[in-house]
Amino acid sequence: VMAQSAGDYLSVLKAYKAAAPDMKFSLYAIVPAGDYYNAIGLTGQSGVNLYREVNDAYQAVADEVEALFPSLYTFHEDQELNDRYIIANIEQARRLGKGKPVYAFIWPQYALGGQFKNFPDIPVAYWRRILETVSRHADGAVLWGGWELIHDSGQLAWSESAPWWQETKRFMTK
């Protein structure tokens, strides 16, 4: 269940739009609601129904934004379930967005909330699979990262030779 009401987000969006009417505004990870277990049916049909209901409550927010940005970070090593998670969340974004673009936030490290506790890098072949799945279902992706989160020590130095980045560049030239 989302922490803020749809009305709270609508108020913020409308205030920003009033202050800057020529700007385009969207929200990260609000619509659709980030959900793993319910979105892919691991909690049964009642969970799938709950996921849809939570998202339906945010339809007015989806109507107000310019694009949808689902958070699709990777929590588990099971690549098939992760594909289902990506697709289910993008499908919700498409349903709610009614033709608006959908840009998936992805991260080349595993996220907390799953089986990992220290943000290890996703193996290159798995990262490629994520890029391919997102490419087939979304309008684009936002690559997030660059922060050392284990010790909260700030920004990481960029590595042009990072395996995930090399694979991303290969993917973009396909």
Residue pairs with C-beta under 8 A, 6 or more apart in sequence:
1 54
2 30
2 33
2 54
2 57
2 58
6 57
6 58
6 59
6 60
6 61
9 27
9 30
9 58
9 61
10 60
10 61
10 64
13 25
13 27
13 61
13 64
13 65
14 64
16 23
16 25
17 23
17 25
17 64
24 66
24 67
25 64
25 65
25 66
26 65
26 66
26 67
26 68
26 69
27 61
27 65
27 69
28 69
28 71
28 105
29 69
29 70
29 71
29 105
30 58
30 61
31 55
31 58
31 61
31 62
31 65
31 68
31 93
31 96
31 97
32 55
32 58
32 68
32 70
32 89
32 92
32 93
32 96
33 51
33 54
33 55
33 58
33 92
34 70
34 71
34 89
35 51
35 54
35 89
36 42
36 75
36 85
36 113
36 114
37 43
37 47
38 47
38 48
38 50
38 51
39 48
39 51
39 84
39 85
39 88
39 89
39 92
40 81
40 84
40 85
40 88
41 47
41 48
41 84
42 81
43 50
51 88
51 92
52 92
55 92
55 95
55 96
58 96
59 96
62 68
62 96
62 97
62 98
62 100
63 98
65 100
66 100
66 101
67 97
67 100
67 101
67 102
67 103
67 139
68 93
68 96
68 97
68 100
68 101
68 102
68 103
69 102
69 103
69 104
69 105
69 142
70 89
70 90
70 92
70 93
70 102
70 104
70 105
71 105
72 85
72 86
72 89
72 90
72 104
72 105
72 106
72 130
72 134
73 105
73 106
73 107
73 110
73 111
73 144
74 82
74 106
74 107
74 109
74 110
74 111
74 114
74 122
74 126
74 130
75 82
75 110
75 111
75 112
75 113
75 114
75 115
75 116
76 82
76 110
76 114
76 115
77 115
77 126
79 126
79 129
82 129
82 130
82 133
83 129
83 133
86 104
86 130
86 133
86 134
86 137
87 133
87 137
89 104
90 102
90 104
90 134
90 137
90 138
91 137
93 102
93 138
94 102
101 139
101 140
102 137
102 138
102 139
103 138
103 139
103 140
103 141
103 142
104 134
104 137
104 138
104 140
104 141
104 142
105 141
105 142
105 144
106 130
106 131
106 134
106 141
106 142
106 143
106 144
107 143
107 144
107 145
108 121
108 122
108 127
108 143
108 145
108 162
108 164
108 165
108 168
109 119
109 120
109 121
109 122
109 145
110 116
110 119
110 120
110 121
110 122
111 119
112 119
118 150
119 149
119 150
121 163
121 164
122 130
122 164
124 163
124 164
124 166
124 167
127 163
127 164
127 167
127 168
128 167
128 171
131 141
131 167
131 168
131 171
132 171
134 141
135 141
135 171
143 168
145 156
146 155
146 156
146 158
147 154
147 155
147 156
148 154
148 155
148 156
159 165
